[in-house]
Amino acid sequence: QVQLVESGGGLVQPGGSLRLSCAASGSISGIYTMGWYRQAPGKQRELVADITLTIIGSTNYAESVKGRFTISSDNAKSTVYLQMNSLKPEDTAVYYCIAKKLTVNYWGQGTQVTVSS
C-alpha cells in the first residue's frame, strides 16, 4: 500500500501563488508517475499535471495551467510539488495527489484550493 499526504492548500487572492506538496510513504518502490488532479464542484476530476519519476524532465500539464503551474519532484523524499502562480478563480477546486504503481492508482485525501478576492 502507498499512502499520500497532501499539504499547502488554502485561500489566495487572484494573481497569487500557492505551493502544494504530496509526500508518499509505505510501499513506494515501483511508483513511476506522480501528479495532481483537481475537482471543482459539479465537475469531473481532471488532470492538472504529472511527472514521470524515472525520466528526467518528463512532465505533462493541462492546457489551462501551462505557463502558470510547475510540477517537480524530490525523489529522495518521495515528494512531489505543484507550484501554482497567477492563480485564477477558475483554479478553485479540491486538488488530489496521485501515485501510479504498476496498474494501481493511489490517491491522497485532497486539499482545498480557493482563489477568491
C-alpha positions as CSV (number, residue, x, y, z in Angstrom):
1,Q,0.0,0.0,0.0
2,V,1.0,3.6,-0.7
3,Q,-0.1,6.5,1.5
4,L,-0.1,10.0,0.2
5,V,-0.3,13.1,2.4
6,E,-1.0,16.4,0.7
7,S,-0.4,19.9,2.2
8,G,-0.3,23.5,1.1
9,G,-3.9,24.3,0.1
10,G,-5.7,27.4,1.3
11,L,-7.3,30.6,0.3
12,V,-5.5,33.0,-2.0
13,Q,-6.4,36.1,-4.0
14,P,-6.5,36.1,-7.8
15,G,-3.0,36.5,-9.1
16,G,-1.5,34.9,-6.0
17,S,0.6,31.8,-5.5
18,L,0.4,28.5,-3.6
19,R,2.7,25.5,-3.4
20,L,1.2,22.1,-2.9
21,S,3.2,19.2,-1.5
22,C,2.5,15.4,-1.6
23,A,4.6,13.0,0.3
24,A,4.4,9.3,-0.4
25,S,5.1,6.6,2.1
26,G,4.6,2.9,2.6
27,S,5.4,0.6,-0.3
28,I,6.8,3.3,-2.6
29,S,9.1,1.1,-4.6
30,G,7.8,0.9,-8.2
31,I,6.0,4.2,-8.3
32,Y,6.7,5.5,-11.7
33,T,4.4,8.6,-12.0
34,M,3.1,11.1,-9.5
35,G,0.9,14.0,-10.2
36,W,-2.1,16.2,-9.4
37,Y,-5.7,16.1,-10.3
38,R,-8.4,18.6,-9.3
39,Q,-12.2,18.5,-9.0
40,A,-14.4,21.6,-8.8
41,P,-18.0,21.4,-7.6
42,G,-20.2,19.9,-10.2
43,K,-17.3,19.0,-12.4
44,Q,-15.4,15.8,-13.2
45,R,-11.9,15.2,-11.8
46,E,-9.3,16.4,-14.3
47,L,-5.6,16.1,-14.7
48,V,-3.6,19.2,-13.7
49,A,0.0,17.9,-14.1
50,D,2.0,14.8,-13.7
51,I,5.7,13.8,-13.7
52,T,7.4,10.6,-14.6
53,L,9.9,9.9,-11.8
54,T,12.2,7.7,-13.9
55,I,12.6,10.1,-16.8
56,I,14.2,13.5,-16.0
57,G,12.1,16.3,-17.4
58,S,9.1,14.2,-18.3
59,T,6.2,16.3,-17.3
60,N,2.7,16.8,-18.6
61,Y,0.3,19.7,-18.0
62,A,-3.3,20.6,-18.7
63,E,-3.6,23.4,-21.2
64,S,-5.3,25.5,-18.7
65,V,-2.3,25.6,-16.4
66,K,0.6,25.7,-18.8
67,G,2.9,28.6,-18.1
68,R,1.4,29.1,-14.6
69,F,1.9,25.8,-12.7
70,T,5.1,23.9,-12.3
71,I,5.4,20.3,-11.1
72,S,8.6,19.0,-9.6
73,S,9.7,16.0,-7.5
74,D,12.3,15.2,-4.9
75,N,12.8,11.5,-5.3
76,A,14.9,11.2,-2.2
77,K,11.9,12.4,-0.2
78,S,9.3,10.6,-2.3
79,T,7.6,14.0,-2.6
80,V,6.0,15.9,-5.5
81,Y,5.3,19.6,-5.5
82,L,3.0,21.8,-7.5
83,Q,3.9,25.4,-7.7
84,M,0.9,27.4,-8.7
85,N,1.3,31.0,-9.8
86,S,-1.0,33.6,-11.3
87,L,-3.9,31.8,-9.8
88,K,-7.4,32.4,-11.2
89,P,-10.8,31.9,-9.6
90,E,-11.4,29.0,-12.0
91,D,-8.5,27.2,-10.3
92,T,-10.7,26.8,-7.3
93,A,-11.1,23.1,-6.6
94,V,-10.0,20.2,-4.4
95,Y,-6.6,19.1,-5.5
96,Y,-5.7,15.4,-5.3
97,C,-2.3,13.8,-5.4
98,I,-2.0,10.6,-7.4
99,A,0.8,8.0,-7.5
100,K,0.8,5.3,-10.1
101,K,2.4,1.9,-9.4
102,L,2.0,-1.0,-11.8
103,T,-1.7,-0.9,-12.6
104,V,-2.8,0.7,-9.4
105,N,-3.5,4.3,-8.8
106,Y,-3.2,5.6,-5.3
107,W,-5.0,8.9,-4.2
108,G,-4.5,11.4,-1.5
109,Q,-7.3,12.7,0.6
110,G,-7.3,16.1,-1.2
111,T,-6.6,19.6,-0.3
112,Q,-8.8,22.6,-0.9
113,V,-7.6,25.5,-3.0
114,T,-9.8,28.6,-3.1
115,V,-9.0,31.6,-5.3
116,S,-11.2,34.5,-4.3
117,S,-10.9,38.2,-3.5
